[in-house]
Amino acid sequence: MRGERPVAAPKARGGGAAGWSARHPWWVLVTALGLGALLAFAALGAPARLSNGGYIAHGTEATRVENVLTQRFGAGIPDLVLHARAAGPVTGPEAAAAGREFARQVARRPGVRQVLSYWTVGDARLLSEDGHAALVTVDLHGDEHATARRAATLVPGLTGRHGPLRVTATGPAWVMAQATELSGHELVRAELIGVPLAVLVLLFAFGSLTAALLPALVGGLAVAGTFAVLRLLTALLPVSAFASNITTALGFGLAVDYGLFVVTRYREELAAGADPGRAVIRTMRTAGRTVSYSAATVVVCLSALLLFPQGFLRSLAVAGVSVVVLAAATTALVLPALLSVVGTRIDRGDVFAPLRRARRGDGTSPWHRAARAATARPVLSGGCAVLFLATLALPFAHVRFGVADERVLPERVESHATAVTVERDFDLPWNRTLTVLLPEVDAVDQEAELDAYARRVSALPTVDRVSTGLGAYDDGRLTEGPRVGSLAHITQGATWLAVTGSGTPEQDERLVEELRALPSPGPHLVGGRPARVLDTKDAVFAALPKAAAVVIGGVLLLLFLFTGSVLIPVKAVLMGVMSLTASFGAMVHVFQDGHLRGLLGDFTVTGELETSMPVLVFGAAFALSVDYELFLVSRIQEEYRASGDHRGAVVNGVARTGKMITTASVIFAVALLPLVASEITLLKLIGCGLATAVLVDATVVRGVLVPAFMRLTGHANWWAPRPLAVLHRRLGADRWHVPPPRPADVPAARHLTADGRPYEAAGLDSGRASREGPP
């Protein structure tokens, strides 16, 4: 067949959109090329419009406090903290004059709302312990996305030399701006490294450069569409800068996986004797159907992220759903046209063909032998797999959650390095200070009540200092009278207290709860960074049941429609949860506990995981787990329908899809490699979490646990109550059922019995195997 002119695709009729695409390949390809160029042009400027942040839940008590402080007091967590250091004491005449002039210059910059400095308010906490450095705090107009963009243009002109002062910057706005810039640089690296590596893996798997390039082309179109979608989304809602890194890896990985699955099935159809046109139609009726259900499953899982209160997760959900739809649409419409044009030349240039022919032998493969071993001793094999996954999951038992800050960036980055310096040299724990807002207490008219309340707060065992409009309190007594900075705590009809804890950072959240429970002269609200962290975690945990219901319910429904089985969807959910728990345990072991830093590259160990990261990893990795389940179960079901031999169907299904699923997982891990190598801890965590999840799922779960489980449950895998069976016949995927190819002249594609022998060698045919059951 090799080298012959491809049979014209129009001879194979039907096939819906894929069939139409195969019959009009050049029209489709020219249109796709033009659309891809248009999308690439539309995507220009998208990274510059992306922002960062969105890790804090909005609408919580802590965010309400920040809004009131900003609007009524002009206070709150500063957007920028400028660190000014001199060779000598900054209290000297020359340094003090330069400091006051620098503060005035900052205040005149556009977008600046308020500036406080040691030289203007005289607060000793703004002076370093050695007296050689002072701080200037800056509040900017706008929300966190607007302040990050403002910081990106403002800070470069404020840092550096200003007379005797050398200025560096930190603060939430500058952290977000620098994270956005660094993620943009790493996105270019991802495109230059990830794509060629994925093509190399495909070449090793297929042997043929032609076959390897087809999935890569599908992935490239999906990525071009991703950037265009992000460009559009930035005009409608704030989109995280990390969305481009994450969705590019996700979109390219999924598109290549889909292309790999389709191309693999197309080659099987050609090997079975089908002409190219009919092979395309049959491929899209089987593999194409699986891709459609897979994309729907991924969309359901990612859509659940919309239920969480963080803007970061919501923007990733919208971007992720868009890229998955693009990947599936490209696979369904463009890939059939490519296959139709390539025809029988799909294996041209296959340098590994002699090696594969030499390895075929009796038709067995490593995946076949693994499946045969798992089904021969299912209890032992499944038990060992479960024990392995449980061991990986153990560290997750002591997980701690937090929110992103400057520590997600490398220590060499200015915002991180300056934050470390400020924490070391200044008695100003601005990122640990709690705010107690009394919106109905007037500090002048209710001075006695405010004084009594401040004394009670300062007497708490975990409180170090309380600052109010009346002065500073410590250990239940007033230790310092009002100063110039105390006026910032007072406005007509309202006041607030700044509370600094005396315990470790881990005790700050407990202090938040104590302050919220402590009686006050009137209604009170507690804010500050520790309160934001606590409220965000509570909001995420509150959204988890709804999100889990959406994901599990959607997966159960889609897998039932796909298979007609009641047990297989439940099994898929359980297997997915097990493999994900193992991945979470690995994330805690590495990023919370700080192991394997030498292997993965240096990063700051914070002793906690960012709250939204496990949610994101769960949504994406669970979808990929079900994705591989669909690929595997669809083939097992085809084999079972053709032979009726349950064990043989499981073994052959694993044997036929094992290489493809393993290759798909490796390609996806390769697509994530730029994230794993990222200097941004959040991206590194996502990359490692997803890569671990897909590799463990593709090997331990699909190769051992699933065959063992399906062997134990036997024919019950395909059972459903009569009403559900009727519903499946009307609505399910059986309408497109196509039997698997059965070439008599291709040893690698022969139907094998459970012991690995071809049916012909065993003296059986499909009908006899169906009547007699597993040998």
Secondary structure, DSSP 8 states (H G I E B T S, - for coil): -TTS----GGGS---HHHHHHHHSHHHHHHHHHHHHHHHHHHTTTHHHH-B----S-SSSHHHHHHHHIIIIIS-SS-SEEEEEE-SS-TTSHHHHHHHHHHHHHHHHSTTEEEEEEHHHH--GGGB-TTSSEEEEEEEESS-HHHHHHHHHHHHHHHSEEETTEEEEEESHHHHHHHHHHHHHHHHHHHHHHHHHHHHHHHHHHHS-HHHHHHHHHHHHHHHHHHHHHHHHHTTTS--BTHHHHHHHHHHHHHHHHHHHHHHHHHHHHHHTT--HHHHHHHHHHHHHHHHHHHHHHHHHHHHGGGGSS-HHHHHHHHHHHHHHHHHHHHHHHHHHHHHHHHGGGGGTT-TTHHHHHHHHTTS--HHHHHHHHHHHSHHHHHHHHHHHHHHHHGGGGG--EE---GGGS-TTSHHHHHHHHHHHH-S--TTT-EEEEETT--TTTTHHHHHHHHHHHHTSTTEEEEEETTEEEETTEEEE---GGGGGGEETTEEEEEEEESS-GGGHHHHHHHHHHS--SS--EEEEHHHHHHHHHHHHHHHHHHHHHHHHHHHHHHHHHHH--SHHHHHHHHHHHHHHHHHHHHHIIIIIT--SHHHH------SSEETHHHHHHHHHHHHHHHHHHHHHHHHHHHHHHHH--HHHHHHHHHHHHHHHHHHHHHHHHHHHHHHHT-SSHHHHHHHHHHHHHHHHIIIIIIIIIHHHHHHHHGGGGG---HHHHHHHHHHSGGGG-------SS-GGGS-B-TTS-BHHHHT--HHHHHHH---
